[in-house]
Amino acid sequence: MGGLDFSCPFPDRGAYSHVDVLFDKKVANTLWVTMKKNPAQPAHHFSLPLLHELHEVGQALKAASSQWHHNGRMELVNYAVMCSGHPDYFSLGGDLRMFRACIRNHDREALFGYSRLCLEVMHEWQACASRNMSTISLVQGRALGGGFEAALSADHLIAEEHSTFGFPEIMFGLFPCTGAMSLLVRRLPVYQAQKLMTSGKVYTAYELHAMGIIDEVCGRGDGVAAVERYIAQHTRRRAARLTVRRAVERVSRLDFAELLRVVEDWVDLAMALTPNELRVMDMLISMQYGSAHAGVETDRLAPALTS
């Protein structure tokens, strides 16, 4: 990302604490949104502060019709890229410790508020692509649960070869609720999408590429260059490609009201989890917060817990 220059959506906005937002005018007006590595979290996931800042970035793009404030003027954003600053994780998804506290305290309202915010961030990232902007997810590590859903919400998904993906929610009696089904059926038959959501399996980047879920797999460390190559290629026939994308949006539009109903169903199910299911969640919480090898341990647990 040579030549990148830090910018904020409005002149009076200070630097974000949980995301880096970089505007690269040299590469087709590309906005890079990087989720910062949190030193207090060995395994990267969506904390409330991170979600609020991602939401703010999406709202700023939407309010400015996909423009960004750069060097004293508003510049049109042609491409927006979401990636992670953690070397091993794109995101492990939702904050399980927060989920557990809400369930323990019977606080349905707080759990619904968090889940709705996750949905709004995903929906905004998908919907903020205007007539002139395309979105790209760059995954350089593990993308599980809500992290996988966030990656799927972009127009184009690039993954480095060591990246892995999955929906572990079934291991503790839940399911992915932030648009997984609606996003997957844009790329898969419904039955195959359902199987992927409920298998508990962790998939390699190459497996998902073969299924048509991931658009491109590149070598480890080649992700940024792969994004720039894709943008250079996309730009050559950009008007036609954007027109095709708009047609896809018309025939396969994400219905926010339906997505919100799924969130409500998820919250109802979460509040009724059994003691055994909560014990599994507790094990995953210890991995999410206490182990730098959480993803590896999830792989080991999945076959036993879903059998």
C-alpha positions in Angstrom: 0.0 0.0 0.0 2.7 2.4 -1.0 1.8 6.0 -1.0 -1.1 5.7 1.3 -2.2 8.8 3.2 -4.4 8.8 6.3 -7.6 10.7 6.0 -10.8 11.1 7.9 -14.4 11.4 6.6 -14.7 15.0 7.9 -11.9 17.6 8.6 -12.6 17.6 12.4 -12.6 13.8 12.9 -9.6 12.6 14.8 -7.9 9.2 14.2 -10.0 6.2 15.0 -8.9 4.0 17.9 -9.9 0.6 16.5 -9.6 1.0 12.7 -7.1 2.6 10.3 -8.7 4.3 7.3 -6.3 5.0 4.5 -7.2 6.6 1.1 -4.9 5.7 -1.8 -5.5 8.1 -4.7 -2.8 6.4 -6.8 -4.6 3.1 -7.0 -8.0 4.1 -8.5 -9.1 6.0 -5.4 -9.1 3.1 -3.0 -10.2 3.3 0.7 -8.5 0.7 2.9 -10.4 0.0 6.1 -8.1 -2.0 8.4 -9.4 -3.5 11.7 -6.5 -2.8 14.1 -4.9 -5.6 16.2 -6.0 -5.3 19.8 -3.0 -6.2 22.1 -5.5 -7.3 24.8 -7.1 -9.9 22.5 -4.8 -12.7 21.3 -7.6 -13.7 18.9 -9.2 -10.8 16.9 -13.0 -10.4 17.2 -15.7 -7.8 16.9 -15.7 -5.8 20.1 -18.3 -3.1 20.6 -15.8 -0.2 20.1 -14.7 -1.8 16.8 -18.2 -2.3 15.6 -19.1 1.4 16.4 -16.1 2.7 14.4 -16.9 0.4 11.4 -20.5 1.6 11.6 -19.2 5.2 11.6 -17.1 4.7 8.6 -20.0 3.1 6.7 -22.3 5.9 7.7 -19.7 8.5 6.6 -19.4 6.9 3.2 -23.2 6.7 2.8 -23.8 10.3 3.9 -21.2 11.5 1.4 -22.4 9.4 -1.5 -19.2 7.2 -1.4 -16.8 10.1 -1.1 -14.0 10.6 1.5 -12.3 13.7 2.8 -8.7 13.8 1.5 -6.2 16.7 1.5 -8.9 19.3 2.0 -11.4 18.0 -0.5 -14.0 15.3 -1.0 -12.8 12.5 -3.3 -14.9 9.8 -4.9 -14.1 6.3 -3.5 -14.1 3.8 -6.4 -13.0 0.8 -4.2 -13.3 0.1 -0.5 -11.2 -2.7 1.0 -11.8 -4.3 4.4 -8.9 -6.2 6.0 -7.4 -6.9 9.4 -4.2 -5.7 11.1 -3.8 -9.0 13.0 -1.3 -11.3 11.3 -3.3 -14.5 12.0 -7.0 -13.4 12.1 -9.4 -11.5 9.9 -12.0 -11.9 12.7 -13.4 -14.7 15.0 -16.7 -12.9 14.8 -18.9 -11.9 17.7 -17.8 -11.2 21.3 -18.7 -14.5 23.0 -17.9 -13.1 26.5 -20.4 -10.3 25.9 -23.0 -12.9 24.7 -22.4 -15.0 27.8 -22.8 -12.1 30.1 -26.1 -11.1 28.5 -27.4 -14.7 28.8 -26.3 -14.9 32.4 -28.0 -11.6 33.2 -31.1 -12.3 31.2 -30.4 -9.1 29.2 -32.1 -9.8 25.9 -32.2 -6.1 25.0 -28.4 -5.8 25.2 -27.8 -9.0 23.2 -30.3 -7.8 20.6 -28.6 -4.4 20.4 -25.2 -5.9 19.9 -26.5 -8.3 17.2 -28.4 -5.6 15.4 -25.3 -3.5 15.3 -23.4 -6.4 13.8 -26.1 -6.7 11.2 -26.1 -2.9 10.4 -22.3 -2.9 9.9 -22.5 -5.9 7.5 -25.5 -4.5 5.7 -23.9 -1.0 5.4 -20.7 -2.5 4.1 -22.6 -4.4 1.5 -25.1 -1.6 0.7 -22.6 1.4 0.7 -21.4 0.2 -2.6 -23.0 2.9 -4.8 -23.2 3.2 -8.5 -19.5 4.1 -8.5 -18.0 2.0 -5.7 -17.1 -1.6 -5.3 -16.2 -3.4 -2.1 -13.4 -6.0 -1.5 -12.7 -8.2 1.5 -9.0 -9.3 2.0 -8.7 -12.2 4.4 -5.2 -13.0 5.7 -5.9 -15.5 8.4 -8.9 -17.0 10.1 -12.5 -15.7 9.4 -15.0 -17.5 11.6 -18.6 -16.8 12.5 -19.4 -13.1 12.0 -15.9 -12.6 10.6 -16.8 -15.0 7.7 -20.1 -13.1 7.2 -18.3 -9.8 7.1 -15.9 -11.1 4.5 -18.8 -12.4 2.4 -20.6 -9.1 2.4 -18.1 -7.6 -0.1 -18.5 -7.7 -3.9 -15.2 -9.5 -4.2 -13.4 -11.8 -1.7 -9.7 -12.4 -1.9 -8.0 -14.8 0.6 -4.4 -15.7 1.2 -3.7 -19.4 0.9 -3.3 -20.1 4.7 -6.7 -18.5 5.5 -9.5 -20.7 7.0 -13.3 -20.1 7.3 -16.2 -21.5 9.1 -19.3 -21.1 11.2 -18.7 -22.7 14.6 -21.9 -21.4 16.2 -23.6 -24.8 15.8 -21.1 -26.2 18.4 -23.0 -24.3 21.1 -26.5 -24.6 19.7 -26.6 -21.4 17.7 -26.3 -20.4 14.0 -24.7 -17.5 12.1 -27.2 -14.7 12.2 -25.7 -11.7 10.5 -26.8 -12.4 6.9 -24.9 -15.7 6.3 -27.8 -17.4 4.4 -28.7 -14.4 2.3 -25.0 -13.8 1.4 -24.2 -17.5 0.7 -27.1 -18.1 -1.6 -25.7 -15.4 -3.9 -22.9 -17.9 -4.5 -24.3 -21.3 -3.6 -27.4 -23.4 -3.9 -29.6 -23.1 -0.8 -29.0 -26.7 0.4 -25.2 -26.3 0.1 -25.4 -23.0 2.0 -27.4 -24.6 4.8 -24.9 -27.5 5.1 -22.0 -25.1 5.3 -23.8 -23.1 8.0 -24.6 -26.1 10.2 -21.7 -28.5 9.7 -19.3 -26.8 12.2 -16.5 -27.6 9.7 -13.5 -25.2 9.2 -12.8 -24.9 5.5 -9.6 -23.9 3.7 -9.4 -21.0 1.3 -8.9 -23.5 -1.6 -12.0 -25.5 -0.6 -14.2 -22.4 -0.6 -12.6 -21.2 -3.9 -13.5 -24.5 -5.5 -17.1 -24.1 -4.2 -17.3 -20.6 -5.7 -17.5 -18.7 -2.4 -14.0 -17.1 -2.6 -13.2 -15.3 -5.7 -9.4 -15.6 -5.6 -6.7 -17.3 -3.5 -3.2 -15.8 -3.5 0.0 -16.7 -1.8 0.8 -15.8 1.8 1.9 -12.2 2.0 0.6 -11.5 -1.5 -2.9 -10.2 -0.4 -2.4 -6.5 -0.8 -0.7 -7.0 -4.3 -3.6 -9.3 -5.2 -6.1 -6.6 -4.3 -4.2 -4.0 -6.4 -4.0 -6.4 -9.4 -7.8 -7.1 -9.1 -8.5 -3.3 -9.0 -6.3 -2.7 -12.1 -8.1 -5.4 -14.0 -11.6 -4.3 -12.8 -10.9 -0.7 -13.7 -10.4 -1.6 -17.4 -14.0 -2.5 -17.8 -15.4 -0.8 -14.7 -18.6 0.7 -16.1 -19.8 -2.7 -17.5 -18.8 -4.5 -14.3 -20.7 -2.0 -12.1 -23.8 -2.4 -14.3 -23.7 -6.2 -13.9 -23.2 -5.7 -10.1 -26.3 -3.5 -10.0 -28.3 -6.2 -11.8 -27.2 -8.7 -9.2 -28.4 -6.3 -6.5 -31.8 -6.1 -8.1 -32.4 -9.8 -8.5 -30.8 -10.8 -5.2 -31.3 -7.8 -2.9 -30.6 -8.2 0.8 -33.9 -7.6 2.7 -33.0 -5.8 5.9 -36.4 -6.6 7.5 -35.8 -10.3 6.9 -32.3 -10.2 8.2 -33.6 -8.5 11.3 -36.1 -11.3 11.9 -33.2 -13.8 11.7 -31.4 -11.7 14.4 -34.5 -11.8 16.6 -34.8 -15.6 16.2 -31.1 -15.9 17.1 -31.5 -13.9 20.2 -34.5 -15.9 21.3 -32.5 -19.1 20.8 -29.4 -17.7 22.6 -31.5 -16.8 25.7 -32.7 -20.4 25.9 -29.3 -22.2 25.5 -28.9 -25.3 27.8 -26.2 -25.6 30.5 -24.3 -28.1 28.2 -24.4 -25.6 25.3 -23.2 -22.8 27.6 -20.3 -24.9 28.8 -19.2 -25.3 25.2 -19.5 -21.5 24.8 -17.4 -21.0 27.9 -14.6 -23.2 26.4 -14.7 -21.1 23.2 -14.6 -17.9 25.2 -11.4 -19.0 26.9 -9.9 -19.6 23.5 -11.2 -16.3 22.1 -9.7 -14.3 25.0 -6.9 -16.5 26.4 -5.1 -18.3 23.6 -3.2 -17.2 20.6 -4.1 -20.5 19.0 -7.8 -20.2 19.4 -8.5 -21.1 15.8 -6.5 -24.3 15.9 -8.3 -25.4 19.1 -11.7 -24.7 17.4 -10.7 -27.1 14.6 -9.9 -29.8 17.1 -13.2 -29.3 19.1 -15.5 -29.1 16.1 -15.7 -32.8 15.1 -16.4 -33.9 18.6 -18.9 -31.2 19.4 -21.0 -31.5 16.2 -21.1 -35.3 16.0 
